[in-house]
Amino acid sequence: MSHPDYRLTLRPLETPRGVSSVVGPHGVGASPGDKKSKNKSLRGKKKSIFETYMSKEDVSEGLKRGTLIQGILRINPKKFHEAFIPSPDGDRDIFIDGVVARNRALNGDLVVVKLFPEEQWKVIKPDSNDKETEGAYESYLPEELCGSLLPQQSLKGYNDSPDVIIEAQFDDSDSEDGHGNTQNILVDGVKKLSVCLHEKGKEDAGAPVTKDENTSMAQDTRTLPEKSLQRSAKVVYILEKKHSRAATGFLKLLADKNSELFRKYALFSPSDHRVPRIYVPLKDCPQDFVTRPKDYANTLFICRIVDWKEDSNFALGQLAKSLGQAGEIEPETEGILTEYGVDFSDFSSEVLECLPQGLPWTIPPEEFNKRRDLRKDCIFTIDPSTARDLDDALSCKPLTDGNFEVGVHIADVSYFVPEGSDLDKVAAERATSVYLVQKVIPMLPRLLCEELCSLNPMTDKLTFSVIWTLTPKGKILDEWFGRTIIRSCTKLSYEHAQSMIESPTKKIPEKELPPISPEHTSEEVHRAVLNLHGIAKELRKQRFVDGALRLDQLKLAFTLDHETGLPQGCHIYEYRDSNKLVEEFMLLANMAVAHKIHRAFPERALLRRHPPPQTKMLNDLVEFCDQMGLSMDFSSAGALNKSLTETFGDDKYSLARKEVLTNMCSRPMQMALYFCSGMLQDQAQFRHYALNVPLYTHFTSPIRRFADVLVHRLLAATLGYREVPNVEPDALQKQADHCNDRRMASKRVQELSTSLFFSVLVKESGPLESEAMVLGVLNQAFDVLVLRYGVQKRVYCNALPLRSHHFQRVGKKPELTLLWEPEAMEQEPVRQVITIFSLVEDEEECDHDQQED
């Protein structure tokens, strides 16, 4: 579920899944199974474990003077005693070692840290293989970098087909930066690597937390010239509790039956090891829990942290609700949504009262006087086949001089969302629709999302349009922005548009197309799609010539059973020309609007920037590629794109290697961020690294993103349709920050939903076999990318049937030699060498062994 290790059924689905390690006053892990030590700190006189937070005034002063540093805390999902905050100078992350130094902050919180003196910094030996010094990244690629496909939602109750294809991105990027530096050696005879997915190989949740054998704390840094240091710090203040303080997990009785606490509290064990264990009052627990605790061993609960005192290893919490059985899709999904603070409640009556009441709604006559009437034009939508919230439509009219009038028409959501209304407030708070594999949690009520705003075919709709005169090569000759009324003539799916692109001269039979309004013909739509495709190809080519970068992350698509909603199968979603066509014109519109609003409101434009990659991680990658003999150029986004497209052949092995390298290149990438132009002095920082453009924003998806609604309001003010929004730059920046936070949470939820469905699929229909390529070699484990599913996972040596394993470096190249137990007594053990870019056979299966806590 919400903890990363669950993602590929790396633990049994139907058993409680681990507990947080307890760290005592000296940062030494006490085993959760160590009953004697468990409640020691709560007996007799209580001793403080955590430091008191600094005062607001001292923190403010320290940040000004530079003696304190602030940043977002990231806790390593695979080694939860390690945490990091980004270094303000873009260099190696600042390390926070242990729960005590973390001082009750949770993953994602905005914290203030104080650096330890240099002799207490973390030492990284040059021969250390665990390059996990920035290990807690949950890499987050902006959609401009890896495609902006939304998962489709299933349509329950539609009878035209029993199975529904669902798309969702799987970007399991909790993987740590564990790639060693190596040259390529292919394993000769690859033995089948049958990996049982159970907990044995995890950082054992029940064992004391020990320092990694390859990293140590410096005794005297002067005696260690050959070692490099990582700045280490402790948390002294939490500026903003961004973590929801909610967790899903399991209830247990306290171990010490004679303690006073036993009569008052139960112990809540979060599934996410990065959250502490929590005392919950027994009165919150089910009535028969104390007498029949085993009945609840597989019940998933939600708990909220209400306090965490300085003298306790454990937090105090309230049990919010029982979700149902662990491993089942709906309880797990509700848990994911709650943990990430996604509001999935019904819209209140106050919000619904803001919607038009007299239905069916029609466009008021006065709107026709204020807008350009495009209802007679050939305008259509292209979306996933199951999409219901249609934000954008396209048109392409040939002109007599050989050029084209091309329009991007976006749902005029701001017309229906009055500023300051209850509807506006709830949309601003939700900030984004959240796309799960099986459903969507909408930002706006469904009446707007799916009916009034959605550009459904053959109905009059209010839109905001950007219309260009373009040459066939995509050169802009003229540009117009304005409010419009359209009537889409048909709703094409990506598959429909693709078949048109692939049959340029052949008429597509009517039965293979959706209904088209009688004013237009399928030939007219077909011609428009072909013309748009021709221009899009030129625009795309030019973008990459101009230095754009694309890192294609694999996306998993699921087939769901119509009755049960369970996954029946999955495959990699193919990103095709029809997707690229839509993407190009959305990018063009977003860039055009960014320039328009920034010219009009240089101090209060809401824009989107993408900072360049993190220096330290990028340098590590450069070094790695040099040692691998790969001639990669990382000097700019365009240079990297060129390297990735030109370095590799098109045989299976080369393509797999490209996939692995693309995955590695995504790690140093930073998040793209909304920001207010008046809050950044240096305009060079406005740039979008991946697109390699000076200004960018989001305008094209206002049904599902609140940032786009804000941009629509700014554009309307620019064009004189309304007054300038009465918002100061710092208030707009706060809204931008909130949009960034919710967008990141929604991405994470989407990934977790995908991994939940994948794990259920493996459990129901496994084992699944696939080739995998090694992308990192560690002392006791190695990371692989499972090629058929685009899934990344860590394989632990102690989870394999090995006689022995041995780690060594050959030059600077890490190597794991595995000695496999023979399958039959008379056979010799098989030796296998694992290096980066090795191909291995991998088998996904679900292990049902009961797991000890």
N, C-alpha and C positions, 0 to 999 in steps of 0.2 A: 504494500500500500504506500503510505506516504514516506516510508523510509526506503532508501534506494535499494537495499539488498533484496527487498521483496520483489523487485521489478521483473525478474525473469524466473520467478519461482525459485530463487536461490535458497529459499527455505520452504518447508512444507506449508501448504496453504491452510491446512486445517489444525495447526498447532500454534500455541502462543509463540510470539516471535521475538524472544530476546528482551533483555532489560538493559537499562542504562548502567554504565559502570559508576560506582560510587567512588568519589575521590576524597580522601581524608585531608586533614589540616596540612599535610606536607605534599599534597599533590600525588600521593601514592595511591594507586587504585586498590580498593578492597573489593574482593570478589563478592558480587551480589549473593553468591551461595554461601558465603562465610557467615554462618549464623551468629557466631560469637561477636564478630566485629560490627554486626549490622546496626545495632541501636546504641552502641557505646556512647556516642556523643550526646545522646538524649537522656543519659542517666546522670543523676547527681548534678553537680554544678556544670552548667553548659559552657562549653568553650567555643569562642568564635572560630568559624572555619573561613568565612569570607570577610574581606575588608569592608568597612563602612564606605559608602560612596562619598566622593568629594562634594563640596558645596557647589551650587550653580555658579556662584561668583568666582570661586577658585578655578573652576573648569573654564569659564569664559576668559579669565585672565591668562590661564595656561595655553589655551588655544591661540590667543592673540600673540603671546610671547613665543609660541612655537615649542614650548616644553611639553605640550600634550598634542596628540594627533587624533583626529576623528576619522571614522570609516565604517563601512558596513561589515559586520562580523560574518565570516563564513566558517562553519564548522565542518571539518572533513567527514563526509558521510561514511568513509570506510575506516577511519581511525578517529573516533569521536572525542578523544582527549586532545586532538590537535585542532587549533583554530587559527584564522588569519584575518588581517584586514589589509586592504591594498595600500601600498606605499604611495604617499602623495606625489612622489617624483617619478612614479611609473616603474621604479626598480623592483627588486624582489620584495614579495609580500612581507609584512611584519608578522612574526610568529607569536602565538599565544598558547603556552604549553600547559595543558591541564585544566580541570574544571575550576580549581581555586583561582587561577589567574584570569579565567573567563568571568568570574565574579557574577554569576547568575544571569548573564546575558544569554540570549538565545539566537539561533541562526537567523540572519537577516536584520537583526537590530542595528541601529545606528549607535555606535559606542565611541567613547573617548578612552584612549589608552595612554599609559605612561611607559616610556622605554625603560628597560632594566639597564644597569651599567654593563659595559661591553663584556666584562668577564662572565656575565650570565647569558650571553647570546648563544643561539644554537649553532653548533659547529657542523658544517657539511663537509665530509671528507671527499676529496676529489674522486676516490675510487668507489664512493657510495653509489649504489645503483638506484636506491629509492629516490628518484628525482621528484619527490612529492613535496617539495618545499613550497609549492603553491597549490597544494593538493586539493583544496576544497572547492574547486571551480565547478559550478553547474553551468557549463558554457551556454551562452545564450546568443544565438545568432539572430540578428535582425532579419525580418522577412525579406528586406531588399537584397540580403546576401544569399539567402537560400530558397527564395521563392515564397510567394504569399498564399499558397494553397490553404484553404480552410478545410478542416475535416468535414465530411458530409455528415448529416444526421440521418438516422433511420426514420422511415415514415411508417410507424405502426398503423396497421389498418388499411394500408394500400394493398390491393389484391393483385396488382398486375404481375408481381413476381414473388416467389416465396422467400427469396434471399435478398438482402439489401447490402450493397457494397458500401463500406464505410471507409473514408480516408482519414488518417490521422498521422501526424508527424511522430516518428519515434526518434528521439535524439537523446539516447541514454548517456548524458554527458556528465554523470556524477563520476565517471571514471577519472582517476587521478592522473597527474602528469607523469605516469610511470614509464614512459618510453625511455629505454636506455640509449646509449650511443653505440651504434653497431654498424657493421657492414653486412651485406646481404649474403647469407649462406642458406641455400635451400636444403631442407631435409631430404635425404634420398628416398628411402621407403617410408612414407608417412604411416605410422600405425594409427589405427582408428582411436580417436580420443573420445571415449564414452564417458561423458562427464555427468555424474549423478549430482543433482543440484540439492545439496543439503548443507547444513550449517557448519559441519565439521571444519570446513576450511576457512570460515570467516574469522576476522579478528575475534577470537572467542569472547563472547559477551560475558561469560562467567569467569574469565581468567583475569588475574591482575593486569592492569595496563602497564606494559613495559615499554621502555624507550625502544625505538627501532634499532636493530643491531648495527645499522650503518650510520646512525646519527647519534651524536652524544653531546652532552653539555660541556662546554669548555671548562677545564680546571684553570689553566693559565693560557690565555690566548697568545701570549708572546712566544710560547714554546711550540706553537702550531702554525708556522708560516705557510705550510702547504695546504692548509684548510681554509675554506671560505666561511665567513660568518653570516648568519641571518639574524637581523635585528629581532629581539624578543621583547615582549611587553606584557603588561597586565591591564585589565579593564578597570577604570576608576570611576566611570559614570556611564549611564545609559541615556543618551540624548533622546532617542525615540524608540519605543518598543514596537518595532515593525512586525515582529513575529506575533501571530494571533493569540498566543498563550493557550491554544486549544491543541489537544493531541488525541489520537485514537490509540487504544491499547487494551490491556487485559487486567482484570482484578485478581488479586491474590490476598490470602491472609498474611498477616505479619508473621515472621518466623518465630519470634520469642513470645510464646503463649503466656508467659508469666508477667510480661511487661504491662505497665499501666496503659500504654498506647494500644495494646492488642484489643482492649475492651472498647476503644473509641474509634479506631481507624482501620481501614483496609489499605493495602498498597496497590497503587495503580502503576502498571508497567507500560510505558509508551512503546509503540511499535518503532517509532523513530528514536534511535539510540542517542540522538543529539539533544533530546529533551530529558530532563531529570525524572527520576521516579517521584511519585506524588502520593502524599498521604491524603486519603479522602475519608470523610466521616462515614462511619458504618450506617448512620441513619439515612444517607443518600443511596446506599446499596440495596439491591433486591432483598426482600425480607428473609428469604431462606439462604442467603449467601454464606453466612457464618456456619450454618449446619451442613450445607451441601455445596461447598466451594467448587467441587469438581464439575458440577452441572454447568458452571459458567466458564470452564477452562477455554472454551472456543468462542465465547461471546465477545464481540467487539463493543467497547464502550467509548464514549467521548468524555473527556475530562478537561476542565479549564483550570489553569493555574491562577490562584487568587493571591498567593503570597509566597515568598521564599526568604526565610529569615537567615540572618548571618550565621546563626549557630546550628544550622541543620543542613545535612547533605541532601535532604529531600525537600521538595516544594510542598506547599499546602494547596489543595485543590477542591473543586466541586465536581461531582459527577453530573454531567449534563444530560446524557441519555444513553440508553442501550440501543445499539444499531442493528444487531442481528448477528448472524454467523460469519466468522472470519472466512475470507476466501470467496464469499458470494458477492456478485457484482454490485447490487444496490447498496448494501451496508458499507462496503469498501468505498464506493463512490461518494456516499454522503460523508464518510470520514475524511476523504481527500478534500472535498469542498470546504468542510468545516475547518480543517487544519490550516488551509490557505486563506481563510477569511472570505470565502466567496458567498455572497448573499443570494441564496436560492429560494428565499421565501416568496410567497405570492405578493403581488403589488397591492398596496393598501387602497382602501376606498378613496382616500384623499388624492392619491396618485391617479387612480382610474377616473376620478371626476374631472381631471385636466384634459381628458380625451374628448373628441367630438361625441356628443351624446345621441343626436338624431341619426340613426343608421338606416339605410346605407347613406354614407357621406358622399356629397358631391362637391366639386370645386366651386366656391362662391363666384358669381359673375364678375365681381370687381377684380379678381385675380387675373382675368383674361386681359384687362386693360394694363396691368402692371408687368406682364410677361410676354416673351416672344412665343408665339404659338407654333409649335413644331409637330402638331399631331398628324399632319399629312405626310411627314418625312418617314423614310424607311429606317426605323430605329428598332433595335433588338437587344436582348440580354444574352450573355453567354456565362453559364454558371455550372457548378456541379449538378448532376441530374436530380439530386434530392434537396437542393437548396430551396429555402422558402423566403429568406430575407435578401431580396434582390436589390443591392445598393446602386448598381451601375449599369448603364446601357450605352451602346455604341451606334454611330451612324457614319456612313461614308458615301458622299455624293460626288460622282465624277463631274468635273467642270469642263467647259468646251475647250479650254487651253491646255488640257492634259493633266492639270493639277486636280486636287481633291479637297472637298470640304469635309473635314473629319470632326465629329463631335463626341465628347465624353459627357454623358448626362447622369448626374448623381441625384439620388433621392433628396428632396429638400426637407430633411428631418427638422431643421431649426424652425420651420413654419409651424410644426406641431408641438414643439417643446418651448413654451414661453420662458424667457429668462427669469429666474427667481421663483418659478412655480415649484410645487411639490414634485412634479414629474422631472423637472430640471435637476432638482436636488438629488433625487434617487438615481438618476442617470449619471450625474457627476460622481456620486459615491461609488456606484458599480463600475463605472469608467470603461468597461468592455464587456462584450458578450463572452461567455466561456464555452468553448467547444469541446465536449467530451466525445468519446467514440459513439455512444448511443443516444446522446441528446445535447441540446444547447441550453445553457442558462442565459436567458436574454438580458441585454442591458435595458431594453425598453419593453413595455407591455406588448403582447403578441398582436394585438389589434394594429399597433403601429408597425412592428417588425414585419409581419406577414401579410398585412392587408393595406392600410392607408399609405404607408411609405414605400412598401415593396413595389418595385416596378413590374408588376404582373402584366402579362400581355392583354391587349385589347381593352384596356381601361385607361382613362385620362389620369395622368399623374403630374404632381408638382415636382419640378427638378431644378437643379442648379447646373448650368452647362458651361463647358469650355469648348469653343469651336475654333478650329484652325483652318487656314488654307495651307495645305502641305503639297510639296512636290512629291512625285513618286519615290524620291530618295529620302523623304522625310524632313526636308528643309522647311522651316516655318516661315511663311510669307506674310501671314496675318493671324491675329489672335483676338478672340472676343470672349468676354465673360458675362454671364447674366442669368437671371431667373427665367425659366422656361416652363412650358407645359408640353408633355410628350404623350404619345400613345404607342407603346411598344407593339410591334406587329407579331412578334413570336418570342418564345422562351427557348433558346437553344441550350443544349448541354454542351460540355466540352467535347463529348463524343460526336455530337451532330456537327459542330464546327470543324472538328478534325476530319470527319469524312468528307466535308466540302473542300477542305484544303487538299486532301489526298485525291480528290476527283475533280481536277480543275476544269475538265472539258465535258465530263459526263453528268447528265442530269440525275440528281438523287431522287429515287422514287418517293412519292408523297407519303407512302405508308411508313417510310423510314425517318420521316421528319415530324416535328410537333405541329399542331395546327398553326396556320399563318393567316392573318386577317385578310379578308377578301380584297382590300385596297392594294395589297402588295402580292407579289408572286414569289415562289421559292427561288426562281432564277434571279430575281432582283436581290434577295437576301444572300444567295450563293455568290453573286458577283461582288456584293459589298464585303463579304467575308474574305474573298480572294484578294480584293484590293487592300483591305486592312492588313491581311497577312503579308502582302508584298511590302507595304510601308513598314510594318513592324519588323520585318527581317532587316531592312535598311537601318532603322532606328537602333536595333539591337547591335548590329555590326558596328555602327558608329560609336555606340556607348562603350564597347569593349576596345575599339581603337583609341577612344579617349581615356581609357584607363580604368574601367570598372572591373569589379571582382565578383565572381560568383562561386560560392562553395555549396555544391549540391549535397544536401543531407538526404539520406534515404528516408522515405516515408512509408509507413506500413498502412495497408488498407485491409480492412476486415470484412468478411462476409458474415452477416449475422443471421441466425435462425429466426424466421418470421414469428414463430410462436413464442419461443423461450427468451429471445434476445441474446442467447449465448453465441459466442463466436464459433463459426463452423470451419473457417479457414482464413488464411491471410496471404497477402502478396505485397511486393514492393509497388507503390503507386508510380505510374509512369508520367513524367512531366513532359507534355508534348507541345507541338507548335501552337495548338489552340490556346493552351495555358500561356504560352509566351506572347501570343498576340494580345491577349487581355492585359497581361503584365506591362507590356511596353506602353500602352496608352494610359494606363493608370499612373505609371511613373512620369509620363509626359505631363499629365494634368497636375499631379502633385508638385512637380518642379515649377510649372507655370504659376500655380496659385502661391507657392512660397515666395517667388519674386514679386508677385503683385501685392501681397499683404505686407511684405517687408519694405517695399518702396513707400507704401502709404503710411505704415506704422512702424518706423524703424525701432521704436522703443518697446512696442507691445505686440509684436508678431509671435504667434506660437509656431515654432519651427521644430525640426527633428535633426539632430546631429548624430554622427557616428564617429567617435574618436578612433585614432589609429590603434593598432594592436599594442598590448603591453610589452614594453621594451625588453624586460628580463626574459619573459617567456618566449618572445620572438627570437632573442639571441640564442636561447637554448635550442630552439628549433633549427636555426641557421647552422649551429655547430653540429647538431644531429645529422642534418642533410649532407654537410661536408663530409662527415665520417662515413656516411652511407654511400658516398660517391654520387649523390644526386645533385645535378646542377640546377638548383632552385634559386631564383632571384626574388628576394623579399623586400627590395628597396621601395616598392610602392604597390598599391592594390593591383594596378594593371600589370606590373611585372610579375607578381605572384600568379595572377590569372593566366598569363601567357605561359609561365613555367608549368602550371598544372595541366594546361591543355596540350602542351607540346612535348613534355618530358616522357610521356608514357605511350606505349604501343596500344593495340586494341585486342591483343590476345587475353585470355581469361586471367592469367597471372598478372599481367600489366594493369588490367582494369581493377583487379583486387588491390593491387599496390597503390593505385591512384586513390581508391576509396579510403584506404588506411591513411594515406598522406593528407587527403582532404580533411579527414577526421582530426588529424593532428594539427592542421592549420587552423581549425576552428577554435582550438583551445586558447590561443593568445588573444582572440578577437574580443573586443569589448561590446557592451550593450549599446544599441542606438537609443538615444534619449530625446524626449520632448523637452523643450526649454523655451523661456521667454527671451526674445532677442535683446531686450533692455538690460538683462541681468548678466550678460557676458560682454566684457569690454573688447576682447580681441576677436575680430571677425574671422580670423583664421580658424578659430575653434568652432565656427558654425558649420564647417565642412562635413560632408558625409563621406567617410573613408571608402566604403564598399562601392558606392555609386560614383565616387570621385567627382562630386558636384559641390559648388559653394553653398547652395541653399536647397533645402528640401523640407517638405511637411507632409501631413496626412490630410487629405480632403475627400478621398474616394469611397470611404466606408462609414458614413455617419450613423447607419443603423446599428453597427456593432462596436463603434469606437467613439468615446465622448470627445477625444481630442479633435476629431473631424468636425463635430458639432461646433466646437469653439472656433475652428478655422472657418467654417461656413459663416458664422456671425461676423468674424473679422472681414471676410470677403464681401459680405453684404454691406458692411459699413464703408468699405473701400469704394464700392460702386454707388454709394449714396442711397441705398435702400433703407437704411436705418441709421440711428445715431451710433457714434463710436461706443463700443462696450465700455461701461464705466468701471474699469478694472486697472489697478496699479500694477506695474511690472512684477513687484514681489508677490502680489496675490495671484497673478497669472502663473508665476513660477511654482507656487504651492500647488496649483491645479495640475501643472505639468508633472511635478514630482509624484503626485498621487496617481496620475495616469501611468507613469513609469512603473510604480510599485504594483498596481493592479495588473498591468500588462505582463510583468514578470511572473506574478503569481498565476495568471491564467495560462501562460506558457507551461509552467511547471505542472499545473493541474492536468493540462492536455497530455503532457508526456506520461504522467502517472496513470492517467486513464488508459492510454495506449498500452503501458506495460502491464496494467491489471488485466486487460483483455488478452494480451499475449500470454500471460501466466495462466489464465483460465484455459486458454486454448491448449497450452502444453499439458496442463493437468488433465483435460478432458480427452485430448486426442493424441498425446505424446506417446512414445518419444518422437521428436522431430529431428531428422538428420540433416546436416548442412556442412559444407566446408567453411572453415573460418581461417582468418589470417591473423597472425600474431602482430599486435601493435605495441606491446611493451613487455619487457622481461624484468622481473623483480627477483629477490632472493628466494622466496618461497612460493611464488605465484607468477602467472603471466596473464596479460590482457589480450583478448581476442575480439575481432569484429566478425560476427556471424554473417557471412556474405548474403545468404538468401533473404535474411530478415532485417539486415542493417542494424542488428542489435549488438551492443557491446557488453562484454562481461568479463569478470575476473575468474580465472581457474586456479584454485589453490592446490598445491602439490599434495597436501595431506588429505585431500578429498579424492585422490586418484589411487587406483590399485598399483602402487609403486613399491618396489623393493627398496629403492633409495632415490634421492635426487641430489644434485650437486650444482651449486652456482659458482661461476667463475667469470673472469674477464679475459678475453683474448684481445690483447691490445686494449682498446677502449670499448670493446664490444661485449655486452653482457650475454652470457650463455647459460641456459639451464640444461643440464643433462639428466634425462629421466631414465631410470632403469625399471621397466615394467615387469610386474609379476607375470610369469608365463601362464597361459590359459590351461595348459596341461602339465602334469608333473614332469614328464620326460623332456619338455621343451626348455630351451635356454631363455633367460630373460632378454627382452628386446630393449636395445639402447636407442634413445631418441634425443636429438639435440634440438632445443627450442631457441630460435633467435628471431629477431624482428623480421617480419615479412615471410616467416615460415608459413606454409599452408598446413592446416591440420583438419582432420575430420572431427566434427563435433556433434554430440547427440544431446538434445534438450530432453530432459525427462523430469518427472516430478517424483520426489522421494517422500515416502510417507512415514519414515521413522519418527517416533516421538522424540521431541527435542528437549533435553534438559535445560532448565533455565540457568 
